Every structure is written in structure tokens, then in C-alpha cells.
């Protein structure tokens, strides 16, 4: 009976790992990019999305440039201030 219990636990652990992996992959593939218009001031950055929503961008943010290089902090170069 102990062997059957171990197989059940192993199967459950493998199932949980598979579900977590599938969820992670699905979440990563839903990243969308779009070109937006932004206004950058000394103390704030505001952008208007294509659907009309206005959003603010933190002044110190992690970001990836158009060449794929990751920047851990700082202001993106495209803000112009």
C-alpha cells in the first residue's frame, strides 16, 4: 500500500508541475506591444493608448529597448527628458 501511495503523490506532484509550467508559458505569451503617444515632463510621464486610455509611467522602471536589451532601472531613452 505504501508503494501505491508514493506513486499517487509522485503523480500529483508531476501534475502540479505540468500545470504550473503551462500557466507560466501561457502568461508569458500574452505580452502585447503597441506604439503610443507620450508626454514626458520632469516629474511625470503620461501616455495615451490607441484605445483612448490615459496611463502614467513610473519615472524609474525596468524596460526592454527595441534591440532586446533589458534595462533594470532608469528612464527609457524614448521619453526625451
Phi and psi restraints in degrees (range 20) as a CNS / XPLOR table:
assign (resid 1 and name C) (resid 2 and name N)
       (resid 2 and name CA) (resid 2 and name C) 1.0 -63.8 20.0 2
assign (resid 2 and name N) (resid 2 and name CA)
       (resid 2 and name C) (resid 3 and name N) 1.0 -36.3 20.0 2
assign (resid 2 and name C) (resid 3 and name N)
       (resid 3 and name CA) (resid 3 and name C) 1.0 -65.0 20.0 2
assign (resid 3 and name N) (resid 3 and name CA)
       (resid 3 and name C) (resid 4 and name N) 1.0 -42.2 20.0 2
assign (resid 3 and name C) (resid 4 and name N)
       (resid 4 and name CA) (resid 4 and name C) 1.0 -63.1 20.0 2
assign (resid 4 and name N) (resid 4 and name CA)
       (resid 4 and name C) (resid 5 and name N) 1.0 -40.2 20.0 2
assign (resid 4 and name C) (resid 5 and name N)
       (resid 5 and name CA) (resid 5 and name C) 1.0 -62.7 20.0 2
assign (resid 5 and name N) (resid 5 and name CA)
       (resid 5 and name C) (resid 6 and name N) 1.0 -42.6 20.0 2
assign (resid 5 and name C) (resid 6 and name N)
       (resid 6 and name CA) (resid 6 and name C) 1.0 -62.8 20.0 2
assign (resid 6 and name N) (resid 6 and name CA)
       (resid 6 and name C) (resid 7 and name N) 1.0 -42.3 20.0 2
assign (resid 6 and name C) (resid 7 and name N)
       (resid 7 and name CA) (resid 7 and name C) 1.0 -64.7 20.0 2
assign (resid 7 and name N) (resid 7 and name CA)
       (resid 7 and name C) (resid 8 and name N) 1.0 -38.0 20.0 2
assign (resid 7 and name C) (resid 8 and name N)
       (resid 8 and name CA) (resid 8 and name C) 1.0 -65.1 20.0 2
assign (resid 8 and name N) (resid 8 and name CA)
       (resid 8 and name C) (resid 9 and name N) 1.0 -42.6 20.0 2
assign (resid 8 and name C) (resid 9 and name N)
       (resid 9 and name CA) (resid 9 and name C) 1.0 -66.3 20.0 2
assign (resid 9 and name N) (resid 9 and name CA)
       (resid 9 and name C) (resid 10 and name N) 1.0 -43.3 20.0 2
assign (resid 9 and name C) (resid 10 and name N)
       (resid 10 and name CA) (resid 10 and name C) 1.0 -62.1 20.0 2
assign (resid 10 and name N) (resid 10 and name CA)
       (resid 10 and name C) (resid 11 and name N) 1.0 -42.8 20.0 2
assign (resid 10 and name C) (resid 11 and name N)
       (resid 11 and name CA) (resid 11 and name C) 1.0 -62.6 20.0 2
assign (resid 11 and name N) (resid 11 and name CA)
       (resid 11 and name C) (resid 12 and name N) 1.0 -40.5 20.0 2
assign (resid 11 and name C) (resid 12 and name N)
       (resid 12 and name CA) (resid 12 and name C) 1.0 -65.7 20.0 2
assign (resid 12 and name N) (resid 12 and name CA)
       (resid 12 and name C) (resid 13 and name N) 1.0 -42.1 20.0 2
assign (resid 12 and name C) (resid 13 and name N)
       (resid 13 and name CA) (resid 13 and name C) 1.0 -63.9 20.0 2
assign (resid 13 and name N) (resid 13 and name CA)
       (resid 13 and name C) (resid 14 and name N) 1.0 -44.6 20.0 2
assign (resid 13 and name C) (resid 14 and name N)
       (resid 14 and name CA) (resid 14 and name C) 1.0 -63.5 20.0 2
assign (resid 14 and name N) (resid 14 and name CA)
       (resid 14 and name C) (resid 15 and name N) 1.0 -38.2 20.0 2
assign (resid 14 and name C) (resid 15 and name N)
       (resid 15 and name CA) (resid 15 and name C) 1.0 -63.8 20.0 2
assign (resid 15 and name N) (resid 15 and name CA)
       (resid 15 and name C) (resid 16 and name N) 1.0 -44.6 20.0 2
assign (resid 15 and name C) (resid 16 and name N)
       (resid 16 and name CA) (resid 16 and name C) 1.0 -63.1 20.0 2
assign (resid 16 and name N) (resid 16 and name CA)
       (resid 16 and name C) (resid 17 and name N) 1.0 -41.0 20.0 2
assign (resid 16 and name C) (resid 17 and name N)
       (resid 17 and name CA) (resid 17 and name C) 1.0 -63.5 20.0 2
assign (resid 17 and name N) (resid 17 and name CA)
       (resid 17 and name C) (resid 18 and name N) 1.0 -42.1 20.0 2
assign (resid 17 and name C) (resid 18 and name N)
       (resid 18 and name CA) (resid 18 and name C) 1.0 -64.6 20.0 2
assign (resid 18 and name N) (resid 18 and name CA)
       (resid 18 and name C) (resid 19 and name N) 1.0 -42.8 20.0 2
assign (resid 18 and name C) (resid 19 and name N)
       (resid 19 and name CA) (resid 19 and name C) 1.0 -64.9 20.0 2
assign (resid 19 and name N) (resid 19 and name CA)
       (resid 19 and name C) (resid 20 and name N) 1.0 -41.8 20.0 2
assign (resid 19 and name C) (resid 20 and name N)
       (resid 20 and name CA) (resid 20 and name C) 1.0 -62.9 20.0 2
assign (resid 20 and name N) (resid 20 and name CA)
       (resid 20 and name C) (resid 21 and name N) 1.0 -41.0 20.0 2
assign (resid 20 and name C) (resid 21 and name N)
       (resid 21 and name CA) (resid 21 and name C) 1.0 -64.7 20.0 2
assign (resid 21 and name N) (resid 21 and name CA)
       (resid 21 and name C) (resid 22 and name N) 1.0 -45.0 20.0 2
assign (resid 21 and name C) (resid 22 and name N)
       (resid 22 and name CA) (resid 22 and name C) 1.0 -63.0 20.0 2
assign (resid 22 and name N) (resid 22 and name CA)
       (resid 22 and name C) (resid 23 and name N) 1.0 -42.7 20.0 2
assign (resid 22 and name C) (resid 23 and name N)
       (resid 23 and name CA) (resid 23 and name C) 1.0 -63.4 20.0 2
assign (resid 23 and name N) (resid 23 and name CA)
       (resid 23 and name C) (resid 24 and name N) 1.0 -40.6 20.0 2
assign (resid 23 and name C) (resid 24 and name N)
       (resid 24 and name CA) (resid 24 and name C) 1.0 -62.7 20.0 2
assign (resid 24 and name N) (resid 24 and name CA)
       (resid 24 and name C) (resid 25 and name N) 1.0 -46.6 20.0 2
assign (resid 24 and name C) (resid 25 and name N)
       (resid 25 and name CA) (resid 25 and name C) 1.0 -64.0 20.0 2
assign (resid 25 and name N) (resid 25 and name CA)
       (resid 25 and name C) (resid 26 and name N) 1.0 -40.6 20.0 2
assign (resid 25 and name C) (resid 26 and name N)
       (resid 26 and name CA) (resid 26 and name C) 1.0 -65.4 20.0 2
assign (resid 26 and name N) (resid 26 and name CA)
       (resid 26 and name C) (resid 27 and name N) 1.0 -40.0 20.0 2
assign (resid 26 and name C) (resid 27 and name N)
       (resid 27 and name CA) (resid 27 and name C) 1.0 -67.5 20.0 2
assign (resid 27 and name N) (resid 27 and name CA)
       (resid 27 and name C) (resid 28 and name N) 1.0 -37.1 20.0 2
assign (resid 27 and name C) (resid 28 and name N)
       (resid 28 and name CA) (resid 28 and name C) 1.0 -71.7 20.0 2
assign (resid 28 and name N) (resid 28 and name CA)
       (resid 28 and name C) (resid 29 and name N) 1.0 -28.2 20.0 2
assign (resid 28 and name C) (resid 29 and name N)
       (resid 29 and name CA) (resid 29 and name C) 1.0 -83.3 20.0 2
assign (resid 29 and name N) (resid 29 and name CA)
       (resid 29 and name C) (resid 30 and name N) 1.0 -3.2 20.0 2
assign (resid 29 and name C) (resid 30 and name N)
       (resid 30 and name CA) (resid 30 and name C) 1.0 -100.2 20.0 2
assign (resid 30 and name N) (resid 30 and name CA)
       (resid 30 and name C) (resid 31 and name N) 1.0 19.7 20.0 2
assign (resid 30 and name C) (resid 31 and name N)
       (resid 31 and name CA) (resid 31 and name C) 1.0 -79.3 20.0 2
assign (resid 31 and name N) (resid 31 and name CA)
       (resid 31 and name C) (resid 32 and name N) 1.0 128.9 20.0 2
assign (resid 31 and name C) (resid 32 and name N)
       (resid 32 and name CA) (resid 32 and name C) 1.0 -119.3 20.0 2
assign (resid 32 and name N) (resid 32 and name CA)
       (resid 32 and name C) (resid 33 and name N) 1.0 145.5 20.0 2
assign (resid 32 and name C) (resid 33 and name N)
       (resid 33 and name CA) (resid 33 and name C) 1.0 -122.8 20.0 2
assign (resid 33 and name N) (resid 33 and name CA)
       (resid 33 and name C) (resid 34 and name N) 1.0 150.7 20.0 2
assign (resid 33 and name C) (resid 34 and name N)
       (resid 34 and name CA) (resid 34 and name C) 1.0 -153.7 20.0 2
assign (resid 34 and name N) (resid 34 and name CA)
       (resid 34 and name C) (resid 35 and name N) 1.0 153.5 20.0 2
assign (resid 34 and name C) (resid 35 and name N)
       (resid 35 and name CA) (resid 35 and name C) 1.0 -84.2 20.0 2
assign (resid 35 and name N) (resid 35 and name CA)
       (resid 35 and name C) (resid 36 and name N) 1.0 133.8 20.0 2
assign (resid 35 and name C) (resid 36 and name N)
       (resid 36 and name CA) (resid 36 and name C) 1.0 -133.2 20.0 2
assign (resid 36 and name N) (resid 36 and name CA)
       (resid 36 and name C) (resid 37 and name N) 1.0 165.6 20.0 2
assign (resid 36 and name C) (resid 37 and name N)
       (resid 37 and name CA) (resid 37 and name C) 1.0 -99.7 20.0 2
assign (resid 37 and name N) (resid 37 and name CA)
       (resid 37 and name C) (resid 38 and name N) 1.0 134.3 20.0 2
assign (resid 37 and name C) (resid 38 and name N)
       (resid 38 and name CA) (resid 38 and name C) 1.0 -131.2 20.0 2
assign (resid 38 and name N) (resid 38 and name CA)
       (resid 38 and name C) (resid 39 and name N) 1.0 152.2 20.0 2
assign (resid 38 and name C) (resid 39 and name N)
       (resid 39 and name CA) (resid 39 and name C) 1.0 -119.7 20.0 2
assign (resid 39 and name N) (resid 39 and name CA)
       (resid 39 and name C) (resid 40 and name N) 1.0 120.0 20.0 2
assign (resid 39 and name C) (resid 40 and name N)
       (resid 40 and name CA) (resid 40 and name C) 1.0 -110.0 20.0 2
assign (resid 40 and name N) (resid 40 and name CA)
       (resid 40 and name C) (resid 41 and name N) 1.0 123.4 20.0 2
assign (resid 40 and name C) (resid 41 and name N)
       (resid 41 and name CA) (resid 41 and name C) 1.0 -114.4 20.0 2
assign (resid 41 and name N) (resid 41 and name CA)
       (resid 41 and name C) (resid 42 and name N) 1.0 175.6 20.0 2
assign (resid 41 and name C) (resid 42 and name N)
       (resid 42 and name CA) (resid 42 and name C) 1.0 -60.7 20.0 2
assign (resid 42 and name N) (resid 42 and name CA)
       (resid 42 and name C) (resid 43 and name N) 1.0 -39.0 20.0 2
assign (resid 42 and name C) (resid 43 and name N)
       (resid 43 and name CA) (resid 43 and name C) 1.0 -106.6 20.0 2
assign (resid 43 and name N) (resid 43 and name CA)
       (resid 43 and name C) (resid 44 and name N) 1.0 -4.3 20.0 2
assign (resid 43 and name C) (resid 44 and name N)
       (resid 44 and name CA) (resid 44 and name C) 1.0 -158.7 20.0 2
assign (resid 44 and name N) (resid 44 and name CA)
       (resid 44 and name C) (resid 45 and name N) 1.0 160.1 20.0 2
assign (resid 44 and name C) (resid 45 and name N)
       (resid 45 and name CA) (resid 45 and name C) 1.0 -128.8 20.0 2
assign (resid 45 and name N) (resid 45 and name CA)
       (resid 45 and name C) (resid 46 and name N) 1.0 127.0 20.0 2
assign (resid 45 and name C) (resid 46 and name N)
       (resid 46 and name CA) (resid 46 and name C) 1.0 -124.3 20.0 2
assign (resid 46 and name N) (resid 46 and name CA)
       (resid 46 and name C) (resid 47 and name N) 1.0 139.2 20.0 2
assign (resid 46 and name C) (resid 47 and name N)
       (resid 47 and name CA) (resid 47 and name C) 1.0 -129.4 20.0 2
assign (resid 47 and name N) (resid 47 and name CA)
       (resid 47 and name C) (resid 48 and name N) 1.0 146.4 20.0 2
assign (resid 47 and name C) (resid 48 and name N)
       (resid 48 and name CA) (resid 48 and name C) 1.0 -109.9 20.0 2
assign (resid 48 and name N) (resid 48 and name CA)
       (resid 48 and name C) (resid 49 and name N) 1.0 120.0 20.0 2
assign (resid 48 and name C) (resid 49 and name N)
       (resid 49 and name CA) (resid 49 and name C) 1.0 -78.2 20.0 2
assign (resid 49 and name N) (resid 49 and name CA)
       (resid 49 and name C) (resid 50 and name N) 1.0 166.3 20.0 2
assign (resid 49 and name C) (resid 50 and name N)
       (resid 50 and name CA) (resid 50 and name C) 1.0 -62.7 20.0 2
assign (resid 50 and name N) (resid 50 and name CA)
       (resid 50 and name C) (resid 51 and name N) 1.0 -25.6 20.0 2
assign (resid 50 and name C) (resid 51 and name N)
       (resid 51 and name CA) (resid 51 and name C) 1.0 -88.1 20.0 2
assign (resid 51 and name N) (resid 51 and name CA)
       (resid 51 and name C) (resid 52 and name N) 1.0 6.6 20.0 2
assign (resid 51 and name C) (resid 52 and name N)
       (resid 52 and name CA) (resid 52 and name C) 1.0 96.0 20.0 2
assign (resid 52 and name N) (resid 52 and name CA)
       (resid 52 and name C) (resid 53 and name N) 1.0 -8.3 20.0 2
assign (resid 52 and name C) (resid 53 and name N)
       (resid 53 and name CA) (resid 53 and name C) 1.0 -72.2 20.0 2
assign (resid 53 and name N) (resid 53 and name CA)
       (resid 53 and name C) (resid 54 and name N) 1.0 139.3 20.0 2
assign (resid 53 and name C) (resid 54 and name N)
       (resid 54 and name CA) (resid 54 and name C) 1.0 -101.0 20.0 2
assign (resid 54 and name N) (resid 54 and name CA)
       (resid 54 and name C) (resid 55 and name N) 1.0 130.8 20.0 2
assign (resid 54 and name C) (resid 55 and name N)
       (resid 55 and name CA) (resid 55 and name C) 1.0 -131.2 20.0 2
assign (resid 55 and name N) (resid 55 and name CA)
       (resid 55 and name C) (resid 56 and name N) 1.0 156.2 20.0 2
assign (resid 55 and name C) (resid 56 and name N)
       (resid 56 and name CA) (resid 56 and name C) 1.0 -107.4 20.0 2
assign (resid 56 and name N) (resid 56 and name CA)
       (resid 56 and name C) (resid 57 and name N) 1.0 151.6 20.0 2
assign (resid 56 and name C) (resid 57 and name N)
       (resid 57 and name CA) (resid 57 and name C) 1.0 -115.7 20.0 2
assign (resid 57 and name N) (resid 57 and name CA)
       (resid 57 and name C) (resid 58 and name N) 1.0 129.3 20.0 2
assign (resid 57 and name C) (resid 58 and name N)
       (resid 58 and name CA) (resid 58 and name C) 1.0 -58.7 20.0 2
assign (resid 58 and name N) (resid 58 and name CA)
       (resid 58 and name C) (resid 59 and name N) 1.0 149.9 20.0 2
assign (resid 58 and name C) (resid 59 and name N)
       (resid 59 and name CA) (resid 59 and name C) 1.0 -73.4 20.0 2
assign (resid 59 and name N) (resid 59 and name CA)
       (resid 59 and name C) (resid 60 and name N) 1.0 -26.5 20.0 2
assign (resid 59 and name C) (resid 60 and name N)
       (resid 60 and name CA) (resid 60 and name C) 1.0 -122.2 20.0 2
assign (resid 60 and name N) (resid 60 and name CA)
       (resid 60 and name C) (resid 61 and name N) 1.0 101.7 20.0 2
assign (resid 60 and name C) (resid 61 and name N)
       (resid 61 and name CA) (resid 61 and name C) 1.0 -136.8 20.0 2
assign (resid 61 and name N) (resid 61 and name CA)
       (resid 61 and name C) (resid 62 and name N) 1.0 146.5 20.0 2
assign (resid 61 and name C) (resid 62 and name N)
       (resid 62 and name CA) (resid 62 and name C) 1.0 -77.4 20.0 2
assign (resid 62 and name N) (resid 62 and name CA)
       (resid 62 and name C) (resid 63 and name N) 1.0 138.2 20.0 2
assign (resid 62 and name C) (resid 63 and name N)
       (resid 63 and name CA) (resid 63 and name C) 1.0 -154.7 20.0 2
assign (resid 63 and name N) (resid 63 and name CA)
       (resid 63 and name C) (resid 64 and name N) 1.0 161.0 20.0 2
assign (resid 63 and name C) (resid 64 and name N)
       (resid 64 and name CA) (resid 64 and name C) 1.0 -117.5 20.0 2
assign (resid 64 and name N) (resid 64 and name CA)
       (resid 64 and name C) (resid 65 and name N) 1.0 127.5 20.0 2
assign (resid 64 and name C) (resid 65 and name N)
       (resid 65 and name CA) (resid 65 and name C) 1.0 -81.4 20.0 2
assign (resid 65 and name N) (resid 65 and name CA)
       (resid 65 and name C) (resid 66 and name N) 1.0 178.0 20.0 2
assign (resid 65 and name C) (resid 66 and name N)
       (resid 66 and name CA) (resid 66 and name C) 1.0 -66.8 20.0 2
assign (resid 66 and name N) (resid 66 and name CA)
       (resid 66 and name C) (resid 67 and name N) 1.0 -16.8 20.0 2
assign (resid 66 and name C) (resid 67 and name N)
       (resid 67 and name CA) (resid 67 and name C) 1.0 -89.9 20.0 2
assign (resid 67 and name N) (resid 67 and name CA)
       (resid 67 and name C) (resid 68 and name N) 1.0 -0.7 20.0 2
assign (resid 67 and name C) (resid 68 and name N)
       (resid 68 and name CA) (resid 68 and name C) 1.0 89.8 20.0 2
assign (resid 68 and name N) (resid 68 and name CA)
       (resid 68 and name C) (resid 69 and name N) 1.0 4.5 20.0 2
assign (resid 68 and name C) (resid 69 and name N)
       (resid 69 and name CA) (resid 69 and name C) 1.0 -80.7 20.0 2
assign (resid 69 and name N) (resid 69 and name CA)
       (resid 69 and name C) (resid 70 and name N) 1.0 131.6 20.0 2
assign (resid 69 and name C) (resid 70 and name N)
       (resid 70 and name CA) (resid 70 and name C) 1.0 -89.4 20.0 2
assign (resid 70 and name N) (resid 70 and name CA)
       (resid 70 and name C) (resid 71 and name N) 1.0 133.8 20.0 2
assign (resid 70 and name C) (resid 71 and name N)
       (resid 71 and name CA) (resid 71 and name C) 1.0 -116.7 20.0 2
assign (resid 71 and name N) (resid 71 and name CA)
       (resid 71 and name C) (resid 72 and name N) 1.0 120.7 20.0 2
assign (resid 71 and name C) (resid 72 and name N)
       (resid 72 and name CA) (resid 72 and name C) 1.0 -71.2 20.0 2
assign (resid 72 and name N) (resid 72 and name CA)
       (resid 72 and name C) (resid 73 and name N) 1.0 -31.1 20.0 2
assign (resid 72 and name C) (resid 73 and name N)
       (resid 73 and name CA) (resid 73 and name C) 1.0 -157.4 20.0 2
assign (resid 73 and name N) (resid 73 and name CA)
       (resid 73 and name C) (resid 74 and name N) 1.0 177.1 20.0 2
assign (resid 73 and name C) (resid 74 and name N)
       (resid 74 and name CA) (resid 74 and name C) 1.0 102.9 20.0 2
assign (resid 74 and name N) (resid 74 and name CA)
       (resid 74 and name C) (resid 75 and name N) 1.0 175.5 20.0 2
assign (resid 74 and name C) (resid 75 and name N)
       (resid 75 and name CA) (resid 75 and name C) 1.0 -90.6 20.0 2
assign (resid 75 and name N) (resid 75 and name CA)
       (resid 75 and name C) (resid 76 and name N) 1.0 131.1 20.0 2
assign (resid 75 and name C) (resid 76 and name N)
       (resid 76 and name CA) (resid 76 and name C) 1.0 -58.0 20.0 2
assign (resid 76 and name N) (resid 76 and name CA)
       (resid 76 and name C) (resid 77 and name N) 1.0 144.5 20.0 2
assign (resid 76 and name C) (resid 77 and name N)
       (resid 77 and name CA) (resid 77 and name C) 1.0 -63.2 20.0 2
assign (resid 77 and name N) (resid 77 and name CA)
       (resid 77 and name C) (resid 78 and name N) 1.0 -28.6 20.0 2
assign (resid 77 and name C) (resid 78 and name N)
       (resid 78 and name CA) (resid 78 and name C) 1.0 -72.2 20.0 2
assign (resid 78 and name N) (resid 78 and name CA)
       (resid 78 and name C) (resid 79 and name N) 1.0 -10.3 20.0 2
assign (resid 78 and name C) (resid 79 and name N)
       (resid 79 and name CA) (resid 79 and name C) 1.0 -74.1 20.0 2
assign (resid 79 and name N) (resid 79 and name CA)
       (resid 79 and name C) (resid 80 and name N) 1.0 -25.4 20.0 2
assign (resid 79 and name C) (resid 80 and name N)
       (resid 80 and name CA) (resid 80 and name C) 1.0 82.3 20.0 2
assign (resid 80 and name N) (resid 80 and name CA)
       (resid 80 and name C) (resid 81 and name N) 1.0 7.7 20.0 2
